[in-house]
């Protein structure tokens, strides 16, 4: 029953609700439900954009909740809301869901915990939930989840502010933390979610359903999965194989070690399998496996930002030997090769490279020539080399170098800062245009962060991914090649 | 000829010069020499501390250089400087060094490139340099290096500003970049260099000499090495084995892949060997190998900040399942185990953990109890467990949670911010004191950065290392255990 369009997905009303019945918010601001409601109301999206749907708090006693008219019972609501959002004590969740069903609601998010993941009586309570949901034909996220983010809707139905931009990463996570607590990390690289689902115990909607939704979502260019265990192995493989030819899927799986397995079990009650089993599933599925949460997002970032790569031959451009060598070594360990430059490329480079530089690959320009060539003439020459499938570029503290160059050219001191920023904007334009026209991936790396460098920010804002170290840049470039190979295998099988 | 004290080291006058003769600076601000001189003059250390030694620019024509009286010839200098710093065109370096020798100078840093690393004539020029140095008994760093940083002296003799604090990491690097360009990265975690040497082509002073200096340096708690190749294998092993029982050494080696080896060769002309060879050397030496530049500094950071660990049994404390499971899995992959909590610990924890939490290890507190217990009562109980050799703690957006708790307690809105900061300071104090008194390592991890969170900053400033992801925290904890094992092996052999 794969949805043929995103609107047909059982997750559509959950990620795009026009109206929400909210259970568990009050005027006690330290309650979890209140916190989530306040996030929906005030922190829809960075830059104070707000969720535009209707919200109907349901509360047994309060007239208003956080300034919004409240209703004593869901039966009293003036409309049938698209979604019930439930943050209530464990024992009253089932009866609340039943009341929602009677009112005609067919979709829910159940944040409340204390079900399967705690065992014993919690299992009985989850079974009761399932029975109620089936009776009414309700599909729901959770229980024991943390909510949903849809940046396009300005909907942040979680308990922490979303601090990143709108992005192209669609995520389904068996931990709410990687939906709610990761936005500072995403923001630091200029990344962001299109949509994020915290899926909790997966009693009704599971990771496969989320993959299918994200596969159909036009704003999602790449799918990120955090997995402690896959419950429907066959369905996972089928769904992934249908999606991967269109968009990449990256998974971070933590159940592969004894320690990870035990931790996952006490987290969501899921039983994990050994690494080898999951490696097999991912290989069959065409899913790229990441080895850490940072790598998960590094890979997604570069996959979503890059055109398809044609092969594994990478040119490393640097003006510092160490970051070049470290990138080269990491390329070697990530399935990439560094081809020799073609004779035509060597000839074209001659005017630009000083005698202390190197035109081997890595192309190490050192520092003695015009810093501006670094962004225009040189990468253009390198990218037109027939041996180059992609470019990995090290970016240094350019603003300062350009300012010094301007001062040396006689530009008055009080104008160099502004002039340098203009030049940096043009350089970032040049790199972004080169990526566009060459149809080859460019991945940057730098020890400078977005907040510290207008060049890094400028590149990232123009769609050129820049990662914080040579190894992370190289591995992400390796993931592009992995995706090419996985996709190729799936489509020729 | 190992130095018995740091003052006897041939590197002492290079890292602690009372006076410097500077060659290659001028009033052209875009020249590399000028840039370095300006770094010495204006950017000795973050917070505008300045190098206090004497500087004697030598320039054939200028009366003053960057506002300092210049001398036409080194022979004219009023004193014999401790150090000659040379940033001149390749072909005049040897004659300049000769003039320095005649004036009685016995130590130099040669930044100029174009020697062995470019092959051909460059090799001849480097041989000439060696002959001149030997004639006068001069020892020097370089050529093809980028200089030296000694934060204690407020000496930043490199071409970029040093943007981190004084720290305990002593580094010797076969790439200048990892001395000059890494400070934004160090700063982001509250790390810093004690001393950093860029060693270039190692014509006179090599990585072994630097290790010996750093081994004797009282402000260096851990030694970081960036290696493209080791020239004196036996001496390296001997030096490391003498140091490791006293302080840890971490090495990042990039020559192990074909791509890394080729890149290193064109960078400094060094011939690298396969991974297996270097793994053997590091094992024999008691040196911990890092697999990336980030890991090099992560390991150094935690090794330098932590008391010796007694075993590999780690308790993971979290209030979010995913970051706990990811840390647990990474622990399992880093040689660590997660012991069960003892019955006494379980009993003591009872009042603090809600029913949705877990007292398995990871200890997952979830969110429903008093957030302040997270920093005092709970870690204290965990650290006194006889099964715990160390604690790995996940830190979330605490400031906001504390503010909400304060508001709920009736603290007026305009006072919650200040009050929350006070509480955070006390919490950071509590964690730091616990680390101190328990004599067991505590490593934190968080997706929040120092600049975004006063808790993270507070912890780091009090000597509690906090890393940016669960895996990096776990791997660094693993490095502590690796060090214990390597040291144990060396001292019992």
Interface residues (C-beta under 8 A of the other chain):
Chain A: X28 X29 X30 X32 X35 X113 X114 X117 X118 X159 X160 X161 X173 X174 X175 X176 X177 X178 X181 X182 X184 X185 X188 X226 X228 X252 X254 X255 X256 X257 X258 X259 X260 X262 X263 X264 X266 X267 X268 X291 X292 X293 X294 X316 X320 X321 X322 X323 X324 X325 X326 X327 X328 X329 X330 X331 X332 X333 X336 X337 X338 X355 X356 X358 X360 X362 X364 X366 X367 X368 X396 X397 X400 X404 X405 X407 X408 X447 X448 X449 X451 X452 X468 X469 X470 X471 X472
Chain B: X28 X29 X30 X32 X35 X113 X114 X117 X118 X144 X159 X160 X161 X173 X174 X175 X176 X177 X178 X181 X182 X184 X185 X188 X226 X228 X252 X254 X255 X256 X257 X258 X259 X260 X262 X263 X264 X266 X267 X268 X291 X292 X293 X294 X316 X320 X321 X322 X323 X324 X325 X326 X327 X328 X329 X330 X331 X332 X333 X336 X337 X338 X355 X356 X358 X360 X362 X364 X366 X367 X368 X396 X397 X400 X404 X405 X407 X408 X447 X448 X449 X451 X452 X468 X469 X470 X471 X472
